[in-house]
Amino acid sequence: MATQITSIHSSYYEKLTEHMFLSDILQIAWFNGQHQIEISRSEIDNSGFDLILECNRVIRHIQLKSSAKKRSGCLAVNMKLEEKPAGCIILIIRNETSDNKFDLKYQFFGSKKDSKLPSLENYQFAKHSRGNKDGVKNIRPHIKNVPVKDFVPIGNRELLHVLFGI
């Protein structure tokens, strides 16, 4: 039932997950004396990122991905994220608890706070999920498949360090 509701209300669920992530990172920053994290959102989702976070003069362009369970396989990543000064991807794994809350776990794909996203050059291009009139699934020319195994698990308290070097 929850999967069907999540699918029907996917935009709402996506924003709920984004807000939970922001709540986590803002709370961690607050209780670690980093009271200022500036948050900006991408108005149009064509540049490879969802959020821009700035803390201690470090700017991160972040693509958020989420899953209801630990997953394998690949995630589709827009190659434009490579152009950003410190682009990264955070995979959010949501676990529903028995008391109707979410427990979030994180996995990270990126580099240090002042480095670009690792090159996507050697990853395969993603294909469209639906075939054309001939049933052929064409390549998505600006989207690469990054294996989940290339993401590094990070603890909630490590978010500030991984993103901003704090």
N, CA and C atoms as an extended XYZ file, in Angstrom:
498
Properties=species:S:1:pos:R:3:atomname:S:1:resname:S:1:resid:I:1 pbc="F F F"
N         0.819       -1.189        0.000 N   MET     1
C         0.000        0.000        0.000 CA  MET     1
C         0.868        1.260        0.000 C   MET     1
N         1.902        1.302        0.881 N   ALA     2
C         2.760        2.484        0.961 CA  ALA     2
C         3.462        2.739       -0.367 C   ALA     2
N         3.875        1.674       -1.064 N   THR     3
C         4.553        1.827       -2.338 CA  THR     3
C         3.622        2.458       -3.364 C   THR     3
N         2.355        2.030       -3.394 N   GLN     4
C         1.394        2.604       -4.335 CA  GLN     4
C         1.152        4.083       -4.026 C   GLN     4
N         1.000        4.423       -2.761 N   ILE     5
C         0.784        5.817       -2.375 CA  ILE     5
C         2.005        6.652       -2.736 C   ILE     5
N         3.199        6.117       -2.483 N   THR     6
C         4.433        6.814       -2.814 CA  THR     6
C         4.502        7.071       -4.312 C   THR     6
N         4.129        6.105       -5.107 N   SER     7
C         4.158        6.248       -6.557 CA  SER     7
C         3.149        7.293       -7.042 C   SER     7
N         1.960        7.259       -6.499 N   ILE     8
C         0.910        8.202       -6.908 CA  ILE     8
C         1.287        9.634       -6.544 C   ILE     8
N         1.909        9.800       -5.388 N   HIS     9
C         2.266       11.128       -4.890 CA  HIS     9
C         3.778       11.330       -4.912 C   HIS     9
N         4.425       10.946       -6.005 N   SER    10
C         5.887       10.938       -6.060 CA  SER    10
C         6.497       12.330       -5.884 C   SER    10
N         5.895       13.365       -6.438 N   SER    11
C         6.435       14.723       -6.283 CA  SER    11
C         6.391       15.155       -4.822 C   SER    11
N         5.294       14.866       -4.165 N   TYR    12
C         5.149       15.196       -2.743 CA  TYR    12
C         6.198       14.429       -1.929 C   TYR    12
N         6.336       13.154       -2.221 N   TYR    13
C         7.272       12.287       -1.490 CA  TYR    13
C         8.712       12.741       -1.715 C   TYR    13
N         9.024       13.178       -2.938 N   GLU    14
C        10.356       13.686       -3.255 CA  GLU    14
C        10.663       14.929       -2.423 C   GLU    14
N         9.709       15.851       -2.331 N   LYS    15
C         9.904       17.071       -1.533 CA  LYS    15
C         9.980       16.748       -0.045 C   LYS    15
N         9.191       15.795        0.414 N   LEU    16
C         9.243       15.370        1.809 CA  LEU    16
C        10.657       14.866        2.135 C   LEU    16
N        11.217       14.051        1.272 N   THR    17
C        12.565       13.519        1.469 CA  THR    17
C        13.598       14.646        1.463 C   THR    17
N        13.458       15.591        0.544 N   GLU    18
C        14.379       16.734        0.482 CA  GLU    18
C        14.323       17.543        1.779 C   GLU    18
N        13.129       17.790        2.280 N   HIS    19
C        12.982       18.562        3.519 CA  HIS    19
C        13.556       17.798        4.717 C   HIS    19
N        13.408       16.474        4.735 N   MET    20
C        13.993       15.688        5.831 CA  MET    20
C        15.515       15.770        5.782 C   MET    20
N        16.102       15.701        4.588 N   PHE    21
C        17.549       15.844        4.436 CA  PHE    21
C        17.994       17.214        4.940 C   PHE    21
N        17.303       18.269        4.509 N   LEU    22
C        17.665       19.617        4.941 CA  LEU    22
C        17.529       19.766        6.456 C   LEU    22
N        16.494       19.181        7.018 N   SER    23
C        16.322       19.219        8.468 CA  SER    23
C        17.505       18.553        9.160 C   SER    23
N        17.924       17.405        8.659 N   ASP    24
C        19.076       16.703        9.235 CA  ASP    24
C        20.321       17.585        9.212 C   ASP    24
N        20.636       18.125        8.047 N   ILE    25
C        21.892       18.865        7.921 CA  ILE    25
C        21.842       20.177        8.699 C   ILE    25
N        20.690       20.834        8.743 N   LEU    26
C        20.576       22.079        9.513 CA  LEU    26
C        20.684       21.814       11.015 C   LEU    26
N        20.096       20.723       11.473 N   GLN    27
C        20.218       20.377       12.894 CA  GLN    27
C        21.664       20.047       13.262 C   GLN    27
N        22.323       19.281       12.416 N   ILE    28
C        23.715       18.921       12.670 CA  ILE    28
C        24.568       20.192       12.715 C   ILE    28
N        24.349       21.087       11.762 N   ALA    29
C        25.103       22.352       11.736 CA  ALA    29
C        24.823       23.176       12.996 C   ALA    29
N        23.570       23.278       13.367 N   TRP    30
C        23.191       24.074       14.536 CA  TRP    30
C        23.898       23.571       15.796 C   TRP    30
N        23.856       22.278       16.020 N   PHE    31
C        24.423       21.715       17.237 CA  PHE    31
C        25.946       21.578       17.185 C   PHE    31
N        26.548       21.898       16.035 N   ASN    32
C        28.000       21.922       15.919 CA  ASN    32
C        28.533       23.338       15.745 C   ASN    32
N        27.702       24.319       16.079 N   GLY    33
C        28.141       25.706       16.053 CA  GLY    33
C        28.203       26.348       14.684 C   GLY    33
N        27.773       25.643       13.653 N   GLN    34
C        27.735       26.200       12.295 CA  GLN    34
C        26.307       26.679       12.031 C   GLN    34
N        26.025       27.892       12.445 N   HIS    35
C        24.647       28.362       12.431 CA  HIS    35
C        24.162       28.825       11.064 C   HIS    35
N        25.043       28.955       10.107 N   GLN    36
C        24.642       29.471        8.811 CA  GLN    36
C        24.901       28.477        7.683 C   GLN    36
N        23.848       27.928        7.145 N   ILE    37
C        23.924       27.207        5.876 CA  ILE    37
C        22.893       27.868        4.974 C   ILE    37
N        23.374       28.419        3.887 N   GLU    38
C        22.464       29.040        2.924 CA  GLU    38
C        21.967       27.965        1.972 C   GLU    38
N        20.680       28.032        1.653 N   ILE    39
C        20.042       27.022        0.811 CA  ILE    39
C        19.418       27.703       -0.397 C   ILE    39
N        19.744       27.207       -1.576 N   SER    40
C        19.100       27.655       -2.807 CA  SER    40
C        18.637       26.418       -3.553 C   SER    40
N        17.567       26.579       -4.315 N   ARG    41
C        17.024       25.458       -5.087 CA  ARG    41
C        17.088       25.767       -6.574 C   ARG    41
N        17.238       24.727       -7.336 N   SER    42
C        17.184       24.857       -8.784 CA  SER    42
C        15.725       24.992       -9.203 C   SER    42
N        15.409       26.046       -9.898 N   GLU    43
C        14.025       26.262      -10.350 CA  GLU    43
C        13.642       25.269      -11.448 C   GLU    43
N        14.610       24.984      -12.321 N   ILE    44
C        14.388       24.056      -13.433 CA  ILE    44
C        15.413       22.937      -13.319 C   ILE    44
N        14.948       21.717      -13.401 N   ASP    45
C        15.822       20.558      -13.187 CA  ASP    45
C        16.490       20.125      -14.491 C   ASP    45
N        17.418       20.960      -14.993 N   ASN    46
C        18.132       20.559      -16.204 CA  ASN    46
C        19.639       20.789      -16.089 C   ASN    46
N        20.096       21.158      -14.908 N   SER    47
C        21.514       21.439      -14.724 CA  SER    47
C        22.215       20.405      -13.854 C   SER    47
N        21.517       19.339      -13.506 N   GLY    48
C        22.152       18.251      -12.784 CA  GLY    48
C        22.144       18.377      -11.277 C   GLY    48
N        21.536       19.438      -10.729 N   PHE    49
C        21.509       19.568       -9.280 CA  PHE    49
C        20.125       19.993       -8.807 C   PHE    49
N        19.845       19.652       -7.551 N   ASP    50
C        18.579       20.023       -6.914 CA  ASP    50
C        18.751       21.187       -5.956 C   ASP    50
N        19.877       21.183       -5.249 N   LEU    51
C        20.124       22.172       -4.195 CA  LEU    51
C        21.513       22.758       -4.331 C   LEU    51
N        21.645       24.001       -3.865 N   ILE    52
C        22.953       24.602       -3.660 CA  ILE    52
C        23.018       24.938       -2.179 C   ILE    52
N        24.017       24.379       -1.511 N   LEU    53
C        24.223       24.680       -0.097 CA  LEU    53
C        25.555       25.403        0.036 C   LEU    53
N        25.552       26.457        0.868 N   GLU    54
C        26.790       27.189        1.125 CA  GLU    54
C        27.004       27.291        2.621 C   GLU    54
N        28.212       26.957        3.043 N   CYS    55
C        28.582       27.024        4.453 CA  CYS    55
C        30.086       27.296        4.530 C   CYS    55
N        30.469       28.258        5.340 N   ASN    56
C        31.891       28.609        5.505 CA  ASN    56
C        32.579       28.871        4.171 C   ASN    56
N        31.920       29.588        3.294 N   ARG    57
C        32.429       29.971        1.963 CA  ARG    57
C        32.643       28.786        1.028 C   ARG    57
N        32.083       27.630        1.347 N   VAL    58
C        32.128       26.464        0.464 CA  VAL    58
C        30.752       26.317       -0.164 C   VAL    58
N        30.714       26.214       -1.487 N   ILE    59
C        29.453       26.080       -2.223 CA  ILE    59
C        29.396       24.685       -2.830 C   ILE    59
N        28.311       23.959       -2.524 N   ARG    60
C        28.111       22.619       -3.071 CA  ARG    60
C        26.836       22.584       -3.900 C   ARG    60
N        26.947       22.104       -5.135 N   HIS    61
C        25.787       21.817       -5.980 CA  HIS    61
C        25.475       20.339       -5.754 C   HIS    61
N        24.270       20.056       -5.282 N   ILE    62
C        23.941       18.704       -4.837 CA  ILE    62
C        22.771       18.140       -5.629 C   ILE    62
N        22.980       16.949       -6.162 N   GLN    63
C        21.884       16.182       -6.764 CA  GLN    63
C        21.437       15.187       -5.712 C   GLN    63
N        20.160       15.197       -5.380 N   LEU    64
C        19.620       14.243       -4.424 CA  LEU    64
C        18.969       13.091       -5.161 C   LEU    64
N        19.259       11.902       -4.711 N   LYS    65
C        18.599       10.691       -5.187 CA  LYS    65
C        18.050       10.004       -3.955 C   LYS    65
N        16.964        9.274       -4.093 N   SER    66
C        16.429        8.598       -2.906 CA  SER    66
C        15.890        7.226       -3.260 C   SER    66
N        15.835        6.405       -2.230 N   SER    67
C        15.354        5.047       -2.374 CA  SER    67
C        14.718        4.633       -1.060 C   SER    67
N        13.698        3.790       -1.142 N   ALA    68
C        13.018        3.316        0.063 CA  ALA    68
C        13.770        2.158        0.707 C   ALA    68
N        14.796        1.664        0.055 N   LYS    69
C        15.578        0.566        0.624 CA  LYS    69
C        16.979        0.638        0.048 C   LYS    69
N        17.886       -0.076        0.696 N   LYS    70
C        19.247       -0.132        0.168 CA  LYS    70
C        19.172       -0.729       -1.225 C   LYS    70
N        19.825       -0.097       -2.172 N   ARG    71
C        19.673       -0.543       -3.547 CA  ARG    71
C        21.014       -0.843       -4.184 C   ARG    71
N        20.926       -1.538       -5.285 N   SER    72
C        22.100       -1.786       -6.104 CA  SER    72
C        21.784       -1.208       -7.472 C   SER    72
N        22.537       -1.555       -8.453 N   GLY    73
C        22.273       -1.038       -9.791 CA  GLY    73
C        22.940        0.314       -9.980 C   GLY    73
N        22.312        1.146      -10.806 N   CYS    74
C        22.900        2.433      -11.176 CA  CYS    74
C        21.917        3.569      -10.958 C   CYS    74
N        22.486        4.770      -10.826 N   LEU    75
C        21.679        5.982      -10.742 CA  LEU    75
C        22.017        6.862      -11.939 C   LEU    75
N        20.999        7.445      -12.542 N   ALA    76
C        21.190        8.326      -13.689 CA  ALA    76
C        21.668        9.697      -13.207 C   ALA    76
N        22.793       10.146      -13.763 N   VAL    77
C        23.402       11.403      -13.341 CA  VAL    77
C        23.595       12.310      -14.555 C   VAL    77
N        23.114       13.547      -14.432 N   ASN    78
C        23.266       14.532      -15.495 CA  ASN    78
C        24.725       14.982      -15.549 C   ASN    78
N        25.339       14.908      -16.718 N   MET    79
C        26.746       15.248      -16.880 CA  MET    79
C        27.032       16.728      -16.607 C   MET    79
N        26.020       17.575      -16.624 N   LYS    80
C        26.240       18.996      -16.336 CA  LYS    80
C        26.724       19.218      -14.908 C   LYS    80
N        26.473       18.248      -14.029 N   LEU    81
C        26.940       18.367      -12.655 CA  LEU    81
C        28.470       18.411      -12.598 C   LEU    81
N        29.131       17.818      -13.592 N   GLU    82
C        30.599       17.851      -13.661 CA  GLU    82
C        31.131       19.266      -13.835 C   GLU    82
N        30.334       20.159      -14.401 N   GLU    83
C        30.768       21.528      -14.670 CA  GLU    83
C        30.764       22.396      -13.413 C   GLU    83
N        30.097       21.967      -12.384 N   LYS    84
C        29.984       22.763      -11.162 CA  LYS    84
C        31.273       22.649      -10.355 C   LYS    84
N        31.629       23.709       -9.612 N   PRO    85
C        32.905       23.701       -8.899 CA  PRO    85
C        33.044       22.605       -7.845 C   PRO    85
N        31.970       22.194       -7.236 N   ALA    86
C        32.045       21.145       -6.203 CA  ALA    86
C        30.744       20.348       -6.196 C   ALA    86
N        30.370       19.837       -7.367 N   GLY    87
C        29.148       19.052       -7.485 CA  GLY    87
C        29.277       17.717       -6.772 C   GLY    87
N        28.147       17.210       -6.304 N   CYS    88
C        28.139       15.902       -5.656 CA  CYS    88
C        26.729       15.329       -5.697 C   CYS    88
N        26.635       14.051       -5.373 N   ILE    89
C        25.346       13.365       -5.350 CA  ILE    89
C        25.197       12.709       -3.991 C   ILE    89
N        24.032       12.881       -3.407 N   ILE    90
C        23.733       12.222       -2.140 CA  ILE    90
C        22.549       11.297       -2.378 C   ILE    90
N        22.773       10.018       -2.107 N   LEU    91
C        21.715        9.025       -2.157 CA  LEU    91
C        21.134        8.916       -0.758 C   LEU    91
N        19.846        9.148       -0.645 N   ILE    92
C        19.142        9.090        0.631 CA  ILE    92
C        18.358        7.788        0.671 C   ILE    92
N        18.626        6.985        1.673 N   ILE    93
C        17.899        5.726        1.836 CA  ILE    93
C        16.951        5.901        3.012 C   ILE    93
N        15.650        5.784        2.718 N   ARG    94
C        14.604        6.009        3.720 CA  ARG    94
C        14.127        4.679        4.281 C   ARG    94
N        14.173        4.560        5.592 N   ASN    95
C        13.611        3.397        6.264 CA  ASN    95
C        12.471        3.877        7.141 C   ASN    95
N        11.302        3.278        6.974 N   GLU    96
C        10.160        3.629        7.813 CA  GLU    96
C        10.278        2.881        9.132 C   GLU    96
N        10.119        3.616       10.237 N   THR    97
C        10.213        3.003       11.556 CA  THR    97
C         8.829        2.591       12.034 C   THR    97
N         8.800        1.811       13.099 N   SER    98
C         7.523        1.322       13.624 CA  SER    98
C         6.676        2.438       14.227 C   SER    98
N         7.303        3.577       14.554 N   ASP    99
C         6.524        4.688       15.112 CA  ASP    99
C         6.206        5.753       14.053 C   ASP    99
N         6.084        5.312       12.791 N   ASN   100
C         5.678        6.172       11.678 CA  ASN   100
C         6.589        7.378       11.477 C   ASN   100
N         7.868        7.129       11.468 N   LYS   101
C         8.873        8.152       11.168 CA  LYS   101
C         9.812        7.570       10.117 C   LYS   101
N        10.658        8.428        9.581 N   PHE   102
C        11.675        7.982        8.640 CA  PHE   102
C        13.035        8.058        9.300 C   PHE   102
N        13.822        7.034        9.082 N   ASP   103
C        15.214        7.014        9.490 CA  ASP   103
C        16.005        7.112        8.187 C   ASP   103
N        16.783        8.186        8.031 N   LEU   104
C        17.517        8.399        6.792 CA  LEU   104
C        18.967        7.947        6.931 C   LEU   104
N        19.447        7.272        5.911 N   LYS   105
C        20.857        6.898        5.779 CA  LYS   105
C        21.348        7.543        4.485 C   LYS   105
N        22.640        7.851        4.441 N   TYR   106
C        23.185        8.582        3.303 CA  TYR   106
C        24.357        7.851        2.662 C   TYR   106
N        24.459        8.024        1.334 N   GLN   107
C        25.619        7.571        0.582 CA  GLN   107
C        26.044        8.734       -0.303 C   GLN   107
N        27.358        8.873       -0.503 N   PHE   108
C        27.916       10.054       -1.154 CA  PHE   108
C        28.742        9.674       -2.373 C   PHE   108
N        28.575       10.464       -3.444 N   PHE   109
C        29.430       10.355       -4.629 CA  PHE   109
C        29.903       11.769       -4.939 C   PHE   109
N        31.186       11.980       -4.810 N   GLY   110
C        31.725       13.314       -5.060 CA  GLY   110
C        33.172       13.364       -4.627 C   GLY   110
N        33.649       14.581       -4.457 N   SER   111
C        35.029       14.811       -4.055 CA  SER   111
C        35.051       15.729       -2.848 C   SER   111
N        36.240       16.162       -2.486 N   LYS   112
C        36.406       17.076       -1.379 CA  LYS   112
C        35.673       18.385       -1.654 C   LYS   112
N        35.543       19.182       -0.621 N   LYS   113
C        34.767       20.420       -0.674 CA  LYS   113
C        35.184       21.382       -1.784 C   LYS   113
N        36.441       21.341       -2.204 N   ASP   114
C        36.929       22.285       -3.205 CA  ASP   114
C        37.300       21.601       -4.524 C   ASP   114
N        36.722       20.427       -4.763 N   SER   115
C        37.049       19.673       -5.980 CA  SER   115
C        35.791       19.346       -6.765 C   SER   115
N        35.975       19.226       -8.060 N   LYS   116
C        34.849       18.875       -8.933 CA  LYS   116
C        34.425       17.425       -8.724 C   LYS   116
N        33.246       17.125       -9.222 N   LEU   117
C        32.729       15.761       -9.225 CA  LEU   117
C        33.735       14.857       -9.942 C   LEU   117
N        33.957       13.637       -9.454 N   PRO   118
C        34.821       12.721      -10.215 CA  PRO   118
C        34.298       12.583      -11.651 C   PRO   118
N        35.200       12.394      -12.569 N   SER   119
C        34.834       12.308      -13.982 CA  SER   119
C        33.816       11.194      -14.234 C   SER   119
N        32.841       11.504      -15.058 N   LEU   120
C        31.830       10.519      -15.465 CA  LEU   120
C        32.182        9.880      -16.806 C   LEU   120
N        33.338       10.227      -17.330 N   GLU   121
C        33.750        9.799      -18.668 CA  GLU   121
C        33.681        8.288      -18.875 C   GLU   121
N        34.095        7.512      -17.908 N   ASN   122
C        34.171        6.057      -18.086 CA  ASN   122
C        32.871        5.328      -17.767 C   ASN   122
N        31.854        6.052      -17.349 N   TYR   123
C        30.562        5.422      -17.076 CA  TYR   123
C        29.750        5.330      -18.366 C   TYR   123
N        28.863        4.350      -18.413 N   GLN   124
C        28.026        4.165      -19.596 CA  GLN   124
C        26.907        5.200      -19.644 C   GLN   124
N        26.515        5.538      -20.862 N   PHE   125
C        25.366        6.421      -21.031 CA  PHE   125
C        24.099        5.677      -20.626 C   PHE   125
N        23.182        6.405      -20.033 N   ALA   126
C        21.882        5.833      -19.675 CA  ALA   126
C        21.032        5.733      -20.937 C   ALA   126
N        20.040        4.871      -20.881 N   LYS   127
C        19.090        4.746      -21.986 CA  LYS   127
C        17.712        5.159      -21.492 C   LYS   127
N        16.889        5.598      -22.423 N   HIS   128
C        15.505        5.933      -22.083 CA  HIS   128
C        14.805        4.682      -21.549 C   HIS   128
N        13.890        4.877      -20.620 N   SER   129
C        13.192        3.729      -20.034 CA  SER   129
C        12.156        3.145      -20.992 C   SER   129
N        11.701        3.959      -21.913 N   ARG   130
C        10.721        3.472      -22.903 CA  ARG   130
C        11.344        3.451      -24.287 C   ARG   130
N        10.943        2.476      -25.058 N   GLY   131
C        11.450        2.362      -26.421 CA  GLY   131
C        10.750        3.321      -27.370 C   GLY   131
N        11.371        3.577      -28.511 N   ASN   132
C        10.731        4.384      -29.549 CA  ASN   132
C         9.702        3.515      -30.286 C   ASN   132
N         9.202        3.987      -31.411 N   LYS   133
C         8.161        3.245      -32.131 CA  LYS   133
C         8.624        1.859      -32.567 C   LYS   133
N         9.950        1.674      -32.668 N   ASP   134
C        10.504        0.373      -33.044 CA  ASP   134
C        10.911       -0.457      -31.828 C   ASP   134
N        10.642        0.070      -30.642 N   GLY   135
C        10.994       -0.639      -29.416 CA  GLY   135
C        12.433       -0.437      -28.970 C   GLY   135
N        13.171        0.421      -29.666 N   VAL   136
C        14.572        0.671      -29.333 CA  VAL   136
C        14.655        1.722      -28.225 C   VAL   136
N        15.407        1.400      -27.181 N   LYS   137
C        15.630        2.356      -26.097 CA  LYS   137
C        16.890        3.151      -26.430 C   LYS   137
N        16.681        4.393      -26.832 N   ASN   138
C        17.793        5.233      -27.267 CA  ASN   138
C        18.623        5.730      -26.079 C   ASN   138
N        19.843        6.093      -26.386 N   ILE   139
C        20.769        6.638      -25.389 CA  ILE   139
C        20.321        8.045      -25.009 C   ILE   139
N        20.478        8.356      -23.735 N   ARG   140
C        20.256        9.712      -23.224 CA  ARG   140
C        21.620       10.395      -23.237 C   ARG   140
N        21.873       11.284      -24.185 N   PRO   141
C        23.234       11.759      -24.457 CA  PRO   141
C        23.924       12.530      -23.327 C   PRO   141
N        23.207       13.068      -22.375 N   HIS   142
C        23.848       13.842      -21.304 CA  HIS   142
C        23.670       13.200      -19.935 C   HIS   142
N        23.268       11.925      -19.935 N   ILE   143
C        23.008       11.228      -18.675 CA  ILE   143
C        23.884        9.977      -18.614 C   ILE   143
N        24.597        9.819      -17.505 N   LYS   144
C        25.443        8.640      -17.309 CA  LYS   144
C        24.884        7.803      -16.164 C   LYS   144
N        25.120        6.501      -16.227 N   ASN   145
C        24.741        5.576      -15.162 CA  ASN   145
C        25.924        5.409      -14.204 C   ASN   145
N        25.725        5.810      -12.955 N   VAL   146
C        26.764        5.657      -11.941 CA  VAL   146
C        26.338        4.523      -11.012 C   VAL   146
N        27.139        3.463      -10.914 N   PRO   147
C        26.775        2.344      -10.041 CA  PRO   147
C        26.700        2.774       -8.574 C   PRO   147
N        25.699        2.267       -7.872 N   VAL   148
C        25.537        2.577       -6.454 CA  VAL   148
C        26.763        2.114       -5.660 C   VAL   148
N        27.443        1.080       -6.128 N   LYS   149
C        28.640        0.584       -5.432 CA  LYS   149
C        29.745        1.638       -5.384 C   LYS   149
N        29.672        2.668       -6.241 N   ASP   150
C        30.672        3.738       -6.245 CA  ASP   150
C        30.346        4.851       -5.240 C   ASP   150
N        29.214        4.726       -4.575 N   PHE   151
C        28.823        5.690       -3.536 CA  PHE   151
C        29.381        5.218       -2.205 C   PHE   151
N        29.793        6.168       -1.378 N   VAL   152
C        30.383        5.863       -0.071 CA  VAL   152
C        29.346        6.135        1.016 C   VAL   152
N        29.053        5.139        1.870 N   PRO   153
C        28.133        5.387        2.986 CA  PRO   153
C        28.719        6.438        3.933 C   PRO   153
N        27.873        7.376        4.358 N   ILE   154
C        28.302        8.381        5.336 CA  ILE   154
C        27.250        8.474        6.433 C   ILE   154
N        27.701        8.654        7.633 N   GLY   155
C        26.794        8.826        8.758 CA  GLY   155
C        26.201       10.224        8.766 C   GLY   155
N        25.067       10.365        9.406 N   ASN   156
C        24.396       11.657        9.477 CA  ASN   156
C        25.329       12.744       10.014 C   ASN   156
N        26.079       12.419       11.044 N   ARG   157
C        26.968       13.404       11.667 CA  ARG   157
C        28.177       13.738       10.787 C   ARG   157
N        28.445       12.912        9.782 N   GLU   158
C        29.569       13.169        8.875 CA  GLU   158
C        29.196       14.094        7.718 C   GLU   158
N        27.919       14.421        7.570 N   LEU   159
C        27.475       15.236        6.435 CA  LEU   159
C        28.236       16.554        6.329 C   LEU   159
N        28.390       17.272        7.440 N   LEU   160
C        29.088       18.566        7.395 CA  LEU   160
C        30.534       18.392        6.979 C   LEU   160
N        31.166       17.351        7.452 N   HIS   161
C        32.572       17.126        7.088 CA  HIS   161
C        32.698       16.787        5.612 C   HIS   161
N        31.875       15.877        5.146 N   VAL   162
C        31.961       15.449        3.732 CA  VAL   162
C        31.640       16.609        2.790 C   VAL   162
N        30.642       17.390        3.121 N   LEU   163
C        30.222       18.471        2.231 CA  LEU   163
C        31.088       19.724        2.345 C   LEU   163
N        31.434       20.094        3.586 N   PHE   164
C        32.063       21.391        3.804 CA  PHE   164
C        33.418       21.334        4.498 C   PHE   164
N        33.914       20.125        4.783 N   GLY   165
C        35.198       20.001        5.436 CA  GLY   165
C        35.187       20.394        6.903 C   GLY   165
N        34.034       20.463        7.508 N   ILE   166
C        33.900       20.865        8.915 CA  ILE   166
C        34.017       19.646        9.799 C   ILE   166
